[in-house]
């Protein structure tokens, strides 16, 4: 029973999962921001060409 309480592998797995989730959120936010900026740039170029 004491071995169960001293086993920290589950806590470590949860920590890695939280880190992976945080990194995913940051990547998604960066891609959304980059996508909007890129869309604005292409729209500006298209407007100047017409």
LUMLUMDREN-2810 file (N, C-alpha, C; in Angstrom, 1 decimal):
<atoms>
<atom><aa>X</aa><ch>A</ch><at>N</at><xx>0.8</xx><yy>-1.2</yy><zz>0.0</zz></atom>
<atom><aa>X</aa><ch>A</ch><at>CA</at><xx>0.0</xx><yy>0.0</yy><zz>0.0</zz></atom>
<atom><aa>X</aa><ch>A</ch><at>C</at><xx>0.9</xx><yy>1.3</yy><zz>0.0</zz></atom>
<atom><aa>X</aa><ch>A</ch><at>N</at><xx>2.0</xx><yy>1.3</yy><zz>0.8</zz></atom>
<atom><aa>X</aa><ch>A</ch><at>CA</at><xx>2.8</xx><yy>2.4</yy><zz>0.8</zz></atom>
<atom><aa>X</aa><ch>A</ch><at>C</at><xx>3.5</xx><yy>2.7</yy><zz>-0.5</zz></atom>
<atom><aa>X</aa><ch>A</ch><at>N</at><xx>3.8</xx><yy>1.6</yy><zz>-1.2</zz></atom>
<atom><aa>X</aa><ch>A</ch><at>CA</at><xx>4.4</xx><yy>1.7</yy><zz>-2.5</zz></atom>
<atom><aa>X</aa><ch>A</ch><at>C</at><xx>3.5</xx><yy>2.5</yy><zz>-3.5</zz></atom>
<atom><aa>X</aa><ch>A</ch><at>N</at><xx>2.2</xx><yy>2.3</yy><zz>-3.4</zz></atom>
<atom><aa>X</aa><ch>A</ch><at>CA</at><xx>1.2</xx><yy>3.0</yy><zz>-4.2</zz></atom>
<atom><aa>X</aa><ch>A</ch><at>C</at><xx>1.3</xx><yy>4.5</yy><zz>-3.9</zz></atom>
<atom><aa>X</aa><ch>A</ch><at>N</at><xx>1.5</xx><yy>4.9</yy><zz>-2.7</zz></atom>
<atom><aa>X</aa><ch>A</ch><at>CA</at><xx>1.5</xx><yy>6.3</yy><zz>-2.3</zz></atom>
<atom><aa>X</aa><ch>A</ch><at>C</at><xx>2.8</xx><yy>7.0</yy><zz>-2.7</zz></atom>
<atom><aa>X</aa><ch>A</ch><at>N</at><xx>3.9</xx><yy>6.2</yy><zz>-2.8</zz></atom>
<atom><aa>X</aa><ch>A</ch><at>CA</at><xx>5.2</xx><yy>6.8</yy><zz>-3.1</zz></atom>
<atom><aa>X</aa><ch>A</ch><at>C</at><xx>5.4</xx><yy>6.8</yy><zz>-4.7</zz></atom>
<atom><aa>X</aa><ch>A</ch><at>N</at><xx>4.6</xx><yy>6.1</yy><zz>-5.4</zz></atom>
<atom><aa>X</aa><ch>A</ch><at>CA</at><xx>4.7</xx><yy>6.0</yy><zz>-6.9</zz></atom>
<atom><aa>X</aa><ch>A</ch><at>C</at><xx>4.3</xx><yy>7.4</yy><zz>-7.5</zz></atom>
<atom><aa>X</aa><ch>A</ch><at>N</at><xx>5.2</xx><yy>8.1</yy><zz>-8.1</zz></atom>
<atom><aa>X</aa><ch>A</ch><at>CA</at><xx>5.0</xx><yy>9.4</yy><zz>-8.7</zz></atom>
<atom><aa>X</aa><ch>A</ch><at>C</at><xx>4.9</xx><yy>9.3</yy><zz>-10.2</zz></atom>
<atom><aa>X</aa><ch>A</ch><at>N</at><xx>4.8</xx><yy>8.2</yy><zz>-10.8</zz></atom>
<atom><aa>X</aa><ch>A</ch><at>CA</at><xx>4.8</xx><yy>8.1</yy><zz>-12.3</zz></atom>
<atom><aa>X</aa><ch>A</ch><at>C</at><xx>3.5</xx><yy>8.6</yy><zz>-12.8</zz></atom>
<atom><aa>X</aa><ch>A</ch><at>N</at><xx>2.4</xx><yy>8.5</yy><zz>-12.1</zz></atom>
<atom><aa>X</aa><ch>A</ch><at>CA</at><xx>1.1</xx><yy>9.0</yy><zz>-12.6</zz></atom>
<atom><aa>X</aa><ch>A</ch><at>C</at><xx>1.1</xx><yy>10.6</yy><zz>-12.6</zz></atom>
<atom><aa>X</aa><ch>A</ch><at>N</at><xx>1.7</xx><yy>11.1</yy><zz>-11.5</zz></atom>
<atom><aa>X</aa><ch>A</ch><at>CA</at><xx>1.8</xx><yy>12.6</yy><zz>-11.4</zz></atom>
<atom><aa>X</aa><ch>A</ch><at>C</at><xx>2.7</xx><yy>13.1</yy><zz>-12.5</zz></atom>
<atom><aa>X</aa><ch>A</ch><at>N</at><xx>3.7</xx><yy>12.4</yy><zz>-12.8</zz></atom>
<atom><aa>X</aa><ch>A</ch><at>CA</at><xx>4.6</xx><yy>12.9</yy><zz>-13.9</zz></atom>
<atom><aa>X</aa><ch>A</ch><at>C</at><xx>3.9</xx><yy>12.8</yy><zz>-15.3</zz></atom>
<atom><aa>X</aa><ch>A</ch><at>N</at><xx>3.2</xx><yy>11.8</yy><zz>-15.5</zz></atom>
<atom><aa>X</aa><ch>A</ch><at>CA</at><xx>2.4</xx><yy>11.7</yy><zz>-16.8</zz></atom>
<atom><aa>X</aa><ch>A</ch><at>C</at><xx>1.4</xx><yy>12.8</yy><zz>-16.9</zz></atom>
<atom><aa>X</aa><ch>A</ch><at>N</at><xx>0.7</xx><yy>13.2</yy><zz>-15.8</zz></atom>
<atom><aa>X</aa><ch>A</ch><at>CA</at><xx>-0.2</xx><yy>14.3</yy><zz>-15.8</zz></atom>
<atom><aa>X</aa><ch>A</ch><at>C</at><xx>0.5</xx><yy>15.6</yy><zz>-16.1</zz></atom>
<atom><aa>X</aa><ch>A</ch><at>N</at><xx>1.6</xx><yy>15.8</yy><zz>-15.5</zz></atom>
<atom><aa>X</aa><ch>A</ch><at>CA</at><xx>2.4</xx><yy>17.0</yy><zz>-15.7</zz></atom>
<atom><aa>X</aa><ch>A</ch><at>C</at><xx>2.8</xx><yy>17.1</yy><zz>-17.2</zz></atom>
<atom><aa>X</aa><ch>A</ch><at>N</at><xx>3.3</xx><yy>16.0</yy><zz>-17.8</zz></atom>
<atom><aa>X</aa><ch>A</ch><at>CA</at><xx>3.7</xx><yy>16.0</yy><zz>-19.2</zz></atom>
<atom><aa>X</aa><ch>A</ch><at>C</at><xx>2.4</xx><yy>16.3</yy><zz>-20.1</zz></atom>
<atom><aa>X</aa><ch>A</ch><at>N</at><xx>1.3</xx><yy>15.7</yy><zz>-19.7</zz></atom>
<atom><aa>X</aa><ch>A</ch><at>CA</at><xx>0.1</xx><yy>16.0</yy><zz>-20.4</zz></atom>
<atom><aa>X</aa><ch>A</ch><at>C</at><xx>-0.3</xx><yy>17.5</yy><zz>-20.4</zz></atom>
<atom><aa>X</aa><ch>A</ch><at>N</at><xx>-0.2</xx><yy>18.1</yy><zz>-19.2</zz></atom>
<atom><aa>X</aa><ch>A</ch><at>CA</at><xx>-0.5</xx><yy>19.5</yy><zz>-19.1</zz></atom>
<atom><aa>X</aa><ch>A</ch><at>C</at><xx>0.4</xx><yy>20.4</yy><zz>-19.9</zz></atom>
<atom><aa>X</aa><ch>A</ch><at>N</at><xx>1.7</xx><yy>20.0</yy><zz>-19.9</zz></atom>
<atom><aa>X</aa><ch>A</ch><at>CA</at><xx>2.7</xx><yy>20.8</yy><zz>-20.7</zz></atom>
<atom><aa>X</aa><ch>A</ch><at>C</at><xx>2.4</xx><yy>20.6</yy><zz>-22.2</zz></atom>
<atom><aa>X</aa><ch>A</ch><at>N</at><xx>2.0</xx><yy>19.4</yy><zz>-22.6</zz></atom>
<atom><aa>X</aa><ch>A</ch><at>CA</at><xx>1.7</xx><yy>19.2</yy><zz>-24.0</zz></atom>
<atom><aa>X</aa><ch>A</ch><at>C</at><xx>0.4</xx><yy>20.0</yy><zz>-24.4</zz></atom>
<atom><aa>X</aa><ch>A</ch><at>N</at><xx>-0.5</xx><yy>20.0</yy><zz>-23.5</zz></atom>
<atom><aa>X</aa><ch>A</ch><at>CA</at><xx>-1.8</xx><yy>20.8</yy><zz>-23.8</zz></atom>
<atom><aa>X</aa><ch>A</ch><at>C</at><xx>-1.5</xx><yy>22.3</yy><zz>-23.9</zz></atom>
<atom><aa>X</aa><ch>A</ch><at>N</at><xx>-0.6</xx><yy>22.8</yy><zz>-23.0</zz></atom>
<atom><aa>X</aa><ch>A</ch><at>CA</at><xx>-0.3</xx><yy>24.2</yy><zz>-23.0</zz></atom>
<atom><aa>X</aa><ch>A</ch><at>C</at><xx>0.5</xx><yy>24.6</yy><zz>-24.3</zz></atom>
<atom><aa>X</aa><ch>A</ch><at>N</at><xx>1.4</xx><yy>23.7</yy><zz>-24.7</zz></atom>
<atom><aa>X</aa><ch>A</ch><at>CA</at><xx>2.2</xx><yy>24.0</yy><zz>-25.9</zz></atom>
<atom><aa>X</aa><ch>A</ch><at>C</at><xx>1.2</xx><yy>23.9</yy><zz>-27.1</zz></atom>
<atom><aa>X</aa><ch>A</ch><at>N</at><xx>0.3</xx><yy>23.0</yy><zz>-27.1</zz></atom>
<atom><aa>X</aa><ch>A</ch><at>CA</at><xx>-0.7</xx><yy>23.0</yy><zz>-28.2</zz></atom>
<atom><aa>X</aa><ch>A</ch><at>C</at><xx>-1.5</xx><yy>24.2</yy><zz>-28.3</zz></atom>
<atom><aa>X</aa><ch>A</ch><at>N</at><xx>-2.0</xx><yy>24.8</yy><zz>-27.2</zz></atom>
<atom><aa>X</aa><ch>A</ch><at>CA</at><xx>-2.8</xx><yy>26.0</yy><zz>-27.2</zz></atom>
<atom><aa>X</aa><ch>A</ch><at>C</at><xx>-1.9</xx><yy>27.2</yy><zz>-27.7</zz></atom>
<atom><aa>X</aa><ch>A</ch><at>N</at><xx>-0.7</xx><yy>27.2</yy><zz>-27.3</zz></atom>
<atom><aa>X</aa><ch>A</ch><at>CA</at><xx>0.2</xx><yy>28.3</yy><zz>-27.8</zz></atom>
<atom><aa>X</aa><ch>A</ch><at>C</at><xx>0.4</xx><yy>28.2</yy><zz>-29.3</zz></atom>
<atom><aa>X</aa><ch>A</ch><at>N</at><xx>0.6</xx><yy>27.0</yy><zz>-29.8</zz></atom>
<atom><aa>X</aa><ch>A</ch><at>CA</at><xx>0.8</xx><yy>26.8</yy><zz>-31.2</zz></atom>
<atom><aa>X</aa><ch>A</ch><at>C</at><xx>-0.4</xx><yy>27.2</yy><zz>-32.0</zz></atom>
<atom><aa>X</aa><ch>A</ch><at>N</at><xx>-1.6</xx><yy>26.8</yy><zz>-31.5</zz></atom>
<atom><aa>X</aa><ch>A</ch><at>CA</at><xx>-2.8</xx><yy>27.1</yy><zz>-32.2</zz></atom>
<atom><aa>X</aa><ch>A</ch><at>C</at><xx>-3.1</xx><yy>28.6</yy><zz>-32.2</zz></atom>
<atom><aa>X</aa><ch>A</ch><at>N</at><xx>-2.8</xx><yy>29.3</yy><zz>-31.1</zz></atom>
<atom><aa>X</aa><ch>A</ch><at>CA</at><xx>-3.0</xx><yy>30.7</yy><zz>-31.1</zz></atom>
<atom><aa>X</aa><ch>A</ch><at>C</at><xx>-2.0</xx><yy>31.4</yy><zz>-32.0</zz></atom>
<atom><aa>X</aa><ch>A</ch><at>N</at><xx>-0.8</xx><yy>30.9</yy><zz>-32.1</zz></atom>
<atom><aa>X</aa><ch>A</ch><at>CA</at><xx>0.2</xx><yy>31.5</yy><zz>-33.0</zz></atom>
<atom><aa>X</aa><ch>A</ch><at>C</at><xx>-0.3</xx><yy>31.3</yy><zz>-34.5</zz></atom>
<atom><aa>X</aa><ch>A</ch><at>N</at><xx>-0.8</xx><yy>30.1</yy><zz>-34.8</zz></atom>
<atom><aa>X</aa><ch>A</ch><at>CA</at><xx>-1.2</xx><yy>29.9</yy><zz>-36.2</zz></atom>
<atom><aa>X</aa><ch>A</ch><at>C</at><xx>-2.4</xx><yy>30.7</yy><zz>-36.5</zz></atom>
<atom><aa>X</aa><ch>A</ch><at>N</at><xx>-3.3</xx><yy>30.9</yy><zz>-35.6</zz></atom>
<atom><aa>X</aa><ch>A</ch><at>CA</at><xx>-4.5</xx><yy>31.8</yy><zz>-35.9</zz></atom>
<atom><aa>X</aa><ch>A</ch><at>C</at><xx>-4.0</xx><yy>33.2</yy><zz>-36.1</zz></atom>
<atom><aa>X</aa><ch>A</ch><at>N</at><xx>-3.1</xx><yy>33.7</yy><zz>-35.3</zz></atom>
<atom><aa>X</aa><ch>A</ch><at>CA</at><xx>-2.6</xx><yy>35.1</yy><zz>-35.5</zz></atom>
<atom><aa>X</aa><ch>A</ch><at>C</at><xx>-1.9</xx><yy>35.2</yy><zz>-36.8</zz></atom>
<atom><aa>X</aa><ch>A</ch><at>N</at><xx>-1.1</xx><yy>34.2</yy><zz>-37.1</zz></atom>
<atom><aa>X</aa><ch>A</ch><at>CA</at><xx>-0.3</xx><yy>34.3</yy><zz>-38.3</zz></atom>
<atom><aa>X</aa><ch>A</ch><at>C</at><xx>-1.2</xx><yy>34.2</yy><zz>-39.5</zz></atom>
<atom><aa>X</aa><ch>A</ch><at>N</at><xx>-2.2</xx><yy>33.3</yy><zz>-39.4</zz></atom>
<atom><aa>X</aa><ch>A</ch><at>CA</at><xx>-3.2</xx><yy>33.2</yy><zz>-40.5</zz></atom>
<atom><aa>X</aa><ch>A</ch><at>C</at><xx>-3.9</xx><yy>34.4</yy><zz>-40.8</zz></atom>
<atom><aa>X</aa><ch>A</ch><at>N</at><xx>-4.4</xx><yy>35.1</yy><zz>-39.7</zz></atom>
<atom><aa>X</aa><ch>A</ch><at>CA</at><xx>-5.1</xx><yy>36.4</yy><zz>-39.9</zz></atom>
<atom><aa>X</aa><ch>A</ch><at>C</at><xx>-4.2</xx><yy>37.5</yy><zz>-40.6</zz></atom>
<atom><aa>X</aa><ch>A</ch><at>N</at><xx>-2.9</xx><yy>37.5</yy><zz>-40.1</zz></atom>
<atom><aa>X</aa><ch>A</ch><at>CA</at><xx>-2.0</xx><yy>38.5</yy><zz>-40.7</zz></atom>
<atom><aa>X</aa><ch>A</ch><at>C</at><xx>-1.7</xx><yy>38.2</yy><zz>-42.1</zz></atom>
<atom><aa>X</aa><ch>A</ch><at>N</at><xx>-1.5</xx><yy>36.9</yy><zz>-42.4</zz></atom>
<atom><aa>X</aa><ch>A</ch><at>CA</at><xx>-1.3</xx><yy>36.5</yy><zz>-43.8</zz></atom>
<atom><aa>X</aa><ch>A</ch><at>C</at><xx>-2.4</xx><yy>36.8</yy><zz>-44.7</zz></atom>
<atom><aa>X</aa><ch>A</ch><at>N</at><xx>-3.6</xx><yy>36.6</yy><zz>-44.2</zz></atom>
<atom><aa>X</aa><ch>A</ch><at>CA</at><xx>-4.8</xx><yy>36.8</yy><zz>-45.0</zz></atom>
<atom><aa>X</aa><ch>A</ch><at>C</at><xx>-5.0</xx><yy>38.3</yy><zz>-45.3</zz></atom>
<atom><aa>X</aa><ch>A</ch><at>N</at><xx>-4.7</xx><yy>39.2</yy><zz>-44.3</zz></atom>
<atom><aa>X</aa><ch>A</ch><at>CA</at><xx>-4.7</xx><yy>40.6</yy><zz>-44.5</zz></atom>
<atom><aa>X</aa><ch>A</ch><at>C</at><xx>-3.7</xx><yy>41.0</yy><zz>-45.5</zz></atom>
<atom><aa>X</aa><ch>A</ch><at>N</at><xx>-2.5</xx><yy>40.4</yy><zz>-45.5</zz></atom>
<atom><aa>X</aa><ch>A</ch><at>CA</at><xx>-1.4</xx><yy>40.8</yy><zz>-46.5</zz></atom>
<atom><aa>X</aa><ch>A</ch><at>C</at><xx>-1.9</xx><yy>40.4</yy><zz>-47.9</zz></atom>
<atom><aa>X</aa><ch>A</ch><at>N</at><xx>-2.4</xx><yy>39.2</yy><zz>-48.1</zz></atom>
<atom><aa>X</aa><ch>A</ch><at>CA</at><xx>-2.9</xx><yy>38.8</yy><zz>-49.4</zz></atom>
<atom><aa>X</aa><ch>A</ch><at>C</at><xx>-4.1</xx><yy>39.7</yy><zz>-49.9</zz></atom>
<atom><aa>X</aa><ch>A</ch><at>N</at><xx>-4.9</xx><yy>40.1</yy><zz>-49.0</zz></atom>
<atom><aa>X</aa><ch>A</ch><at>CA</at><xx>-6.1</xx><yy>40.9</yy><zz>-49.3</zz></atom>
<atom><aa>X</aa><ch>A</ch><at>C</at><xx>-5.5</xx><yy>42.3</yy><zz>-49.8</zz></atom>
<atom><aa>X</aa><ch>A</ch><at>N</at><xx>-4.5</xx><yy>42.8</yy><zz>-49.1</zz></atom>
<atom><aa>X</aa><ch>A</ch><at>CA</at><xx>-3.9</xx><yy>44.1</yy><zz>-49.5</zz></atom>
<atom><aa>X</aa><ch>A</ch><at>C</at><xx>-3.3</xx><yy>44.0</yy><zz>-50.8</zz></atom>
<atom><aa>X</aa><ch>A</ch><at>N</at><xx>-2.6</xx><yy>43.0</yy><zz>-51.1</zz></atom>
<atom><aa>X</aa><ch>A</ch><at>CA</at><xx>-1.9</xx><yy>42.8</yy><zz>-52.4</zz></atom>
<atom><aa>X</aa><ch>A</ch><at>C</at><xx>-3.0</xx><yy>42.6</yy><zz>-53.5</zz></atom>
<atom><aa>X</aa><ch>A</ch><at>N</at><xx>-4.0</xx><yy>41.9</yy><zz>-53.2</zz></atom>
<atom><aa>X</aa><ch>A</ch><at>CA</at><xx>-5.1</xx><yy>41.7</yy><zz>-54.2</zz></atom>
<atom><aa>X</aa><ch>A</ch><at>C</at><xx>-5.8</xx><yy>43.1</yy><zz>-54.5</zz></atom>
<atom><aa>X</aa><ch>A</ch><at>N</at><xx>-6.0</xx><yy>43.9</yy><zz>-53.5</zz></atom>
<atom><aa>X</aa><ch>A</ch><at>CA</at><xx>-6.6</xx><yy>45.2</yy><zz>-53.6</zz></atom>
<atom><aa>X</aa><ch>A</ch><at>C</at><xx>-5.8</xx><yy>46.1</yy><zz>-54.5</zz></atom>
<atom><aa>X</aa><ch>A</ch><at>N</at><xx>-4.5</xx><yy>46.1</yy><zz>-54.2</zz></atom>
<atom><aa>X</aa><ch>A</ch><at>CA</at><xx>-3.6</xx><yy>46.9</yy><zz>-55.0</zz></atom>
<atom><aa>X</aa><ch>A</ch><at>C</at><xx>-3.4</xx><yy>46.5</yy><zz>-56.5</zz></atom>
<atom><aa>X</aa><ch>A</ch><at>N</at><xx>-3.6</xx><yy>45.2</yy><zz>-56.7</zz></atom>
<atom><aa>X</aa><ch>A</ch><at>CA</at><xx>-3.5</xx><yy>44.7</yy><zz>-58.1</zz></atom>
<atom><aa>X</aa><ch>A</ch><at>C</at><xx>-4.7</xx><yy>45.1</yy><zz>-59.0</zz></atom>
<atom><aa>X</aa><ch>A</ch><at>N</at><xx>-5.9</xx><yy>45.3</yy><zz>-58.3</zz></atom>
<atom><aa>X</aa><ch>A</ch><at>CA</at><xx>-7.1</xx><yy>45.6</yy><zz>-59.1</zz></atom>
<atom><aa>X</aa><ch>A</ch><at>C</at><xx>-7.3</xx><yy>47.1</yy><zz>-59.3</zz></atom>
</atoms>
